[in-house]
Amino acid sequence: MLENQVQNNGLMGTLRNKLKLGNITTNTLIVMLLPVAVIIPVLVAKLGVMGIAAVFVIALGIPILFGIIAYPKFGIAAFMVTAFMLNYVSEPLPPDAPTGILLDVITYLLIFGFFVKKKFDGNWDYFKNPITYLIITWLGYNFLEAVNPASPSILAWVYTVRTVGFIMLMYFVFLYQINDIKYIRFLFKLWLGLCLFAAASGFQQENFGLMEFERKWYYSDPLRLSFLYINGHLRKVAIFPDPVTFSYNMVVAVAMCICFLMLKISTGKKIFLICIIPFYILTMLYSGTRGAYVLLPAALALLAILKFNKQILMAVLAAGFMLVIVVFMPTSNPTIKRFQSAFNPSADASFNVRAENQRRIKPYILSHPIGGGLGSVGIWGRRFAPNSMLAKFPPDSGFVRVAVEMGWIGLLLFCTLLFVILYTGINHYFLIKNPELKVYCLAMVLTIFIYNIGNYPQQALVQYPSNILFYMASALLNVTLRLDIAERKAQGDKSVEKLIA
């Protein structure tokens, strides 16, 4: 009812009515299209191939932009696909091509569409939950960092808040626009499908070699190449910007597949899930990211705790037994040897360097309660304040970066947010009665847990698509319970009144 009201009234309805050809006469249509018929040949004649590309982008882009605003479910799916694929399709482009603007535009369009729809819906009950309150608080703290007196450059804050601050607003879009179980199923299929494409890309890079545009991307930046080329082996990134994002998303995909095996689905689908789990694990190893290797055992341990039964316990014990064999078996394979080193960090030189960096920066964190300013560390710090101490500091860990940039107060607030998200998800898992929604909630709890653990050795929540997937998972924790309550109310279950209260 509300969906129809929004689509048939206001801005969306006006645009839709104007575009109905039945209301336009032939002469009017000729007058409207005549400038287009003149402009297109001029663009092609003046700009050549670029002109053809511009015409194609305009012809395709305008309907897509309209679709993102008017049909938010299409917009969310387009956002996911773009977040996964943008780095891959932009590799052949010049390094300074502003492709990231595309994700910003989709973000702003989805937020704009959200406010357009809320104009016809005054119900804000969806947002009355602990996660929402903490995200609003964390978002406010991010904006307060703009006036941090220790910040070396306001421009560093502007560029960083795009992927750290504004992306948090997508939580509210996901929470409101995802409102039926069929769409949740579609999103999970899309999510796993994109991860499968990424895994296939990583497999191709490892076993069949790099494509020409991939090779140019790898070797175009000597600093990047030195980071990716370790012990005579090139770490694979698949379609992602770095091997960390690749490996973490493969672990998340494995955890989701394991959860989805608990659904009442056909035998063929279960066989398919069982087959792609080892494929995800294999391609994760190609990334050479040691921090990712411990994430799956940690997720399985949490799964055994939350869904404690004989079958799960036996499966986790069997997986643990195989893990022990792989960790301690003798091998000359460089991929397996790197995997084994993840479970002996004290013997790892890079781990010891990171520990020393954290010890060295600790006095600065303690003496700067609100940190050195958002964006003072990393690429934006080196760009806008190259001579500052923090610009040269390698944070490695996502938690260390928060502590350095936003102080120990920011770190405390951030950890509180993560704790509340996990606590809410676990609580909702035990409250939900619908078996399918219960599994979806469990999958999202494991996803958030994986990103949380992975944020310590690496920066897990700053790159696309991990950042949007994290906030989508956080929103789905509330969405699954909301749909379960609505279903139980429709069935006359009066016990849900206690949950609503």
KEDOFI-380276 format. One line per 10 residues: number of its first residue (from 1); their letters; for each residue x, y, z of C-alpha. Coordinates in steps of 0.001 Angstrom, whole numbers. Layout:
# residues N
NUM = A = X Y Z | ...
***
This chain:
# residues 501
1 = MLENQVQNNG = 0 0 0 | 2689 2435 1067 | 4927 1308 -1803 | 2180 2111 -4311 | 1472 5441 -2650 | 5095 6501 -2889 | 5420 5350 -6497 | 2221 7022 -7696 | 2521 10335 -5869 | 5040 13092 -5443
11 = LMGTLRNKLK = 8267 13245 -7435 | 8274 9601 -8549 | 4666 9664 -9702 | 5132 12909 -11583 | 8185 11574 -13431 | 6443 8326 -14242 | 3319 10062 -15572 | 5407 12410 -17702 | 7161 9467 -19297 | 3970 7761 -20473
21 = LGNITTNTLI = 4110 7990 -24253 | 331 7844 -24459 | 212 11407 -23110 | 2635 12763 -25741 | 1571 13736 -29266 | 3652 12840 -32336 | 4687 16465 -32960 | 5719 16913 -29336 | 7764 13726 -29483 | 9545 14928 -32653
31 = VMLLPVAVII = 10386 18261 -31030 | 11722 16448 -27930 | 13917 14028 -29885 | 15193 16484 -32510 | 17917 17974 -30246 | 19016 14445 -29349 | 19295 13538 -33058 | 21542 16580 -33573 | 23686 16237 -30418 | 24586 12548 -30869
41 = PVLVAKLGVM = 26263 12900 -34319 | 28097 16018 -33137 | 29479 14181 -30085 | 30587 11228 -32196 | 32177 13494 -34847 | 34030 15649 -32317 | 35070 13029 -29756 | 35207 9809 -31764 | 35212 6707 -29553 | 34863 8837 -26418
51 = GIAAVFVIAL = 31778 10430 -27921 | 30218 7022 -28556 | 31074 6046 -24967 | 29507 9272 -23665 | 26287 8614 -25589 | 26178 5056 -24285 | 26763 6161 -20685 | 24065 8837 -20871 | 21532 6539 -22555 | 22130 3780 -20027
61 = GIPILFGIIA = 22892 5922 -16993 | 19747 8066 -16834 | 17304 5105 -16593 | 19587 3450 -14025 | 19741 6599 -11899 | 15962 6895 -12030 | 15610 3202 -11154 | 17879 3542 -8092 | 15694 6327 -6676 | 12271 4995 -7651
71 = YPKFGIAAFM = 12994 1300 -7034 | 15329 1049 -4005 | 15480 -2754 -4154 | 16966 -2463 -7616 | 19260 250 -6269 | 20549 -1936 -3429 | 21283 -4790 -5852 | 23027 -2378 -8235 | 25032 -1003 -5305 | 26213 -4490 -4339
81 = VTAFMLNYVS = 27223 -5367 -7900 | 29059 -2061 -8328 | 30856 -2411 -4989 | 32104 -5871 -5981 | 32959 -5146 -9618 | 34095 -1516 -9771 | 37757 -2143 -8951 | 37935 -4981 -11476 | 36374 -3118 -14394 | 38418 -2 -13611
91 = EPLPPDAPTG = 41794 -1781 -13717 | 42244 -1075 -17476 | 41507 2638 -16866 | 44123 5269 -15959 | 45106 5153 -12258 | 43739 8638 -11609 | 40301 7892 -13119 | 37702 8969 -10495 | 35762 5704 -10602 | 35017 5868 -6870
101 = ILLDVITYLL = 32582 8691 -7539 | 30181 6127 -8981 | 29785 4447 -5588 | 29327 7845 -3940 | 26589 8732 -6426 | 24705 5474 -5842 | 25011 5976 -2083 | 23570 9497 -2270 | 20780 8406 -4638 | 19737 5594 -2306
111 = IFGFFVKKKF = 19744 7962 656 | 17741 10519 -1347 | 15248 7812 -2342 | 14997 6800 1303 | 14006 10319 2366 | 11559 10616 -548 | 9842 7449 600 | 9888 8505 4257 | 7929 11617 3241 | 4873 9359 2923
121 = DGNWDYFKNP = 5685 7218 5951 | 5898 8806 9378 | 6588 5514 11146 | 10098 5476 12616 | 9643 2330 14719 | 11993 430 12406 | 14888 2477 13744 | 14191 2210 17464 | 16849 -312 18422 | 20265 -270 20144
131 = ITYLIITWLG = 22246 -692 16908 | 20628 2408 15407 | 21382 4511 18480 | 25037 3436 18537 | 25482 4011 14793 | 24040 7520 15120 | 26423 8184 18016 | 29398 6806 16057 | 28400 8831 12998 | 28198 11982 15103
141 = YNFLEAVNPA = 31654 11311 16521 | 33018 10939 12986 | 31648 14376 12092 | 33067 15892 15280 | 36504 14746 14115 | 36265 17464 11434 | 37148 20038 14126 | 39820 17917 15809 | 42621 20422 16599 | 45263 17730 16080
151 = SPSILAWVYT = 44068 16976 12535 | 46711 17989 9977 | 44234 18572 7124 | 40466 18962 6752 | 40768 17491 3250 | 41982 14197 4703 | 38804 14114 6814 | 36627 14893 3772 | 38060 12048 1711 | 38032 9529 4574
161 = VRTVGFIMLM = 34522 10230 5857 | 33130 9125 2460 | 33980 5464 3067 | 33985 5515 6876 | 31163 7902 7783 | 28666 8309 4954 | 28630 4594 4218 | 27114 4074 7685 | 23976 5828 6440 | 23385 2804 4229
171 = YFVFLYQIND = 22482 893 7387 | 19276 2940 7575 | 18541 2340 3887 | 19009 -1420 4288 | 16992 -1503 7495 | 14030 257 5881 | 14030 -959 2275 | 14679 -4667 2911 | 11207 -5691 4008 | 10350 -9179 2738
181 = IKYIRFLFKL = 11913 -12624 2875 | 11912 -13105 -911 | 14154 -10103 -1349 | 16478 -11377 1389 | 16792 -14668 -500 | 17615 -12740 -3667 | 20297 -10667 -1896 | 21977 -13772 -503 | 21958 -15434 -3925 | 23457 -12294 -5441
191 = WLGLCLFAAA = 26024 -12072 -2632 | 27189 -15673 -3042 | 27113 -15355 -6835 | 29420 -12333 -6757 | 31724 -14142 -4326 | 31759 -17147 -6675 | 32746 -14890 -9576 | 35511 -13443 -7415 | 36702 -16938 -6482 | 36747 -17935 -10165
201 = SGFQQENFGL = 38822 -14832 -10932 | 41318 -15705 -8191 | 41511 -19297 -9451 | 42173 -18051 -12988 | 44930 -15697 -11806 | 46683 -18451 -9836 | 46386 -21358 -12271 | 46080 -19793 -15733 | 48008 -16568 -15263 | 47040 -12921 -15253
211 = MEFERKWYYS = 45093 -11305 -18055 | 46915 -8477 -19793 | 44981 -5695 -18045 | 45480 -7460 -14699 | 49213 -7734 -15323 | 49428 -4019 -16120 | 47538 -3219 -12922 | 49863 -5380 -10796 | 53058 -3944 -12276 | 51948 -312 -12665
221 = DPLRLSFLYI = 52763 499 -9028 | 56152 -726 -7681 | 55036 -198 -4085 | 51915 -2298 -4626 | 53947 -4995 -6374 | 56406 -5191 -3466 | 53455 -5700 -1125 | 51869 -8403 -3277 | 55041 -10296 -4259 | 56195 -12355 -1260
231 = NGHLRKVAIF = 58666 -15244 -1164 | 58633 -15645 -4912 | 54851 -15872 -5093 | 52378 -13258 -6285 | 49431 -12829 -3928 | 46132 -12826 -5800 | 43443 -10164 -5383 | 40819 -11504 -7850 | 38344 -8665 -8532 | 39125 -6785 -5308
241 = PDPVTFSYNM = 41530 -3913 -4582 | 43727 -5967 -2238 | 44245 -9575 -1060 | 42805 -8830 2392 | 39391 -7915 998 | 39531 -10970 -1279 | 40356 -13444 1476 | 37937 -12056 4066 | 35016 -12183 1645 | 35859 -15775 769
251 = VVAVAMCICF = 35719 -16695 4464 | 32372 -14921 4792 | 31066 -16845 1769 | 32134 -20161 3352 | 30389 -19296 6636 | 27198 -18347 4774 | 27234 -21589 2772 | 27638 -23634 5951 | 24650 -21863 7507 | 22518 -22240 4372
261 = LMLKISTGKK = 23048 -26010 4467 | 20699 -25925 7478 | 17854 -24605 5336 | 15103 -26824 3951 | 16321 -26679 364 | 16628 -29253 -2398 | 19374 -31866 -2370 | 20817 -30375 -5551 | 21253 -26984 -3896 | 22903 -28560 -864
271 = IFLICIIPFY = 25331 -30464 -3111 | 26136 -27209 -4899 | 26838 -25452 -1575 | 29024 -28344 -414 | 31012 -28169 -3673 | 31692 -24428 -3617 | 32804 -24362 50 | 36232 -25974 -684 | 36526 -23812 -3802 | 36120 -20658 -1688
281 = ILTMLYSGTR = 38669 -21978 809 | 41167 -22843 -1925 | 40997 -19433 -3569 | 41246 -17754 -157 | 44652 -19413 224 | 45791 -17816 -3040 | 45498 -14386 -1407 | 48339 -15169 993 | 46529 -13300 3790 | 47499 -15026 7021
291 = GAYVLLPAAL = 44980 -13026 9017 | 42177 -14730 7096 | 43324 -18259 7861 | 42245 -18124 11515 | 38836 -16578 10761 | 37069 -19725 9594 | 38065 -21804 12675 | 36923 -18902 14878 | 33585 -18700 13027 | 33078 -22463 13323
301 = ALLAILKFNK = 33748 -22257 17066 | 31048 -19585 17433 | 28695 -21673 15292 | 29225 -24675 17579 | 28380 -22518 20603 | 25266 -20889 19145 | 23831 -24011 17502 | 24913 -26646 19940 | 23859 -30107 18764 | 25496 -33423 18016
311 = QILMAVLAAG = 25731 -32952 14240 | 27281 -29490 14431 | 29668 -30511 17203 | 30862 -33564 15250 | 31324 -31505 12073 | 33303 -28819 13914 | 35477 -31434 15633 | 36153 -33116 12277 | 37083 -29758 10736 | 39335 -29043 13718
321 = FMLVIVVFMP = 41066 -32401 13326 | 41749 -31733 9645 | 43016 -28248 10529 | 45511 -29693 13007 | 46800 -32087 10329 | 47251 -29292 7798 | 48959 -26989 10330 | 51557 -29550 11453 | 52129 -31664 8344 | 55490 -31233 6536
331 = TSNPTIKRFQ = 55196 -29556 3141 | 57182 -27685 517 | 54119 -25949 -930 | 54561 -22170 -375 | 50810 -21587 -63 | 50390 -24221 2659 | 53583 -23088 4440 | 52203 -19545 4603 | 48930 -20969 5939 | 50819 -22828 8662
341 = SAFNPSADAS = 52702 -19689 9697 | 49391 -18003 10603 | 49112 -20359 13605 | 52609 -19540 14870 | 52606 -15723 14871 | 55537 -15303 17260 | 57818 -16816 14611 | 56478 -14451 11949 | 58680 -11414 11292 | 55810 -9286 9984
351 = FNVRAENQRR = 53730 -10001 13110 | 56611 -8913 15325 | 57012 -5701 13312 | 53316 -4921 13769 | 53544 -5596 17495 | 56505 -3216 17714 | 54602 -530 15771 | 51672 -845 18165 | 53994 -554 21180 | 55624 2517 19655
361 = IKPYILSHPI = 52337 4335 18953 | 50748 3517 22331 | 52008 6691 24128 | 50546 8846 21325 | 47146 7156 21670 | 47089 7635 25432 | 48050 11324 25144 | 45478 12094 22406 | 42022 11060 23673 | 40300 12062 20397
371 = GGGLGSVGIW = 43202 11022 18158 | 45081 12721 15378 | 42105 13257 13097 | 40165 11159 10623 | 42330 10441 7571 | 45611 11358 9281 | 46889 7787 8713 | 47309 5993 5424 | 46929 7181 1843 | 45072 10427 2625
381 = GRRFAPNSML = 47524 11313 5384 | 50445 10838 2983 | 48654 12900 336 | 47490 15874 2397 | 50017 15895 5260 | 53075 14024 3959 | 55421 15427 6618 | 53297 14479 9630 | 54311 11630 11930 | 51032 9759 11474
391 = AKFPPDSGFV = 51263 9836 7670 | 54291 7551 7912 | 52734 5217 10490 | 51517 1822 9134 | 48365 1045 11164 | 47795 -2461 9713 | 45035 -3180 12233 | 41616 -1556 11834 | 41364 -1151 15611 | 44799 487 15797
401 = RVAVEMGWIG = 43808 2885 13026 | 40676 3912 14930 | 42740 4422 18088 | 45325 6568 16281 | 42905 8662 14232 | 40044 8953 16740 | 41750 8374 20059 | 41069 5964 22860 | 37623 7522 23248 | 36845 6685 19640
411 = LLLFCTLLFV = 38226 3157 20083 | 36029 2618 23149 | 32967 3871 21259 | 33790 1732 18215 | 34255 -1429 20302 | 30972 -697 22084 | 29235 -450 18700 | 30661 -3789 17567 | 29736 -5443 20856 | 26150 -4154 20692
421 = ILYTGINHYF = 25772 -5366 17084 | 26987 -8860 17963 | 24967 -9001 21194 | 21816 -7899 19357 | 22352 -10462 16616 | 22883 -13348 19042 | 19862 -12271 21076 | 17678 -12054 17960 | 18885 -15465 16797 | 17419 -17084 19907
431 = LIKNPELKVY = 14206 -14999 19702 | 13344 -15799 16073 | 10992 -18750 15550 | 10851 -18951 11748 | 13533 -21562 10817 | 14550 -19804 7598 | 14844 -16353 9164 | 16727 -17933 12081 | 19353 -19324 9697 | 19671 -15956 7926
441 = CLAMVLTIFI = 20198 -14220 11260 | 22831 -16796 12233 | 24663 -16294 8932 | 24804 -12544 9539 | 26047 -13019 13116 | 28924 -15129 11779 | 29597 -12562 9036 | 29876 -9723 11542 | 32003 -11879 13852 | 34402 -12661 10988
451 = YNIGNYPQQA = 34802 -8999 10085 | 35308 -8093 13755 | 38048 -10669 14312 | 39618 -9855 10951 | 39723 -6161 11812 | 42497 -6772 14338 | 45300 -8077 12071 | 44101 -6074 9046 | 41756 -3218 8130 | 38602 -5175 7366
461 = LVQYPSNILF = 35942 -2456 7226 | 37365 294 5034 | 37300 -1251 1543 | 34363 -1931 -745 | 32451 -4220 -681 | 33267 -5285 2895 | 32083 -1997 4412 | 28623 -2107 2836 | 28263 -5847 3520 | 29030 -5241 7191
471 = YMASALLNVT = 26261 -2663 7555 | 23869 -4761 5479 | 24498 -7691 7822 | 23927 -5399 10822 | 20608 -4249 9361 | 19511 -7809 8575 | 19851 -8735 12244 | 16901 -6418 12925 | 15070 -7115 9662 | 14903 -10878 10297
481 = LRLDIAERKA = 13392 -10391 13768 | 10950 -7774 12430 | 9704 -10136 9720 | 9444 -12973 12232 | 7349 -10832 14596 | 5059 -9767 11733 | 4567 -13409 10715 | 3783 -14502 14260 | 1350 -11627 14767 | -475 -12652 11587
491 = QGDKSVEKLI = -778 -16156 13037 | -2286 -14774 16259 | 764 -15419 18462 | 269 -13073 21432 | 3738 -13757 22841 | 5222 -11318 20334 | 3719 -8418 22282 | 6481 -8874 24851 | 9090 -8549 22079 | 7452 -5390 20705
501 = A = 7304 -3864 24167
***
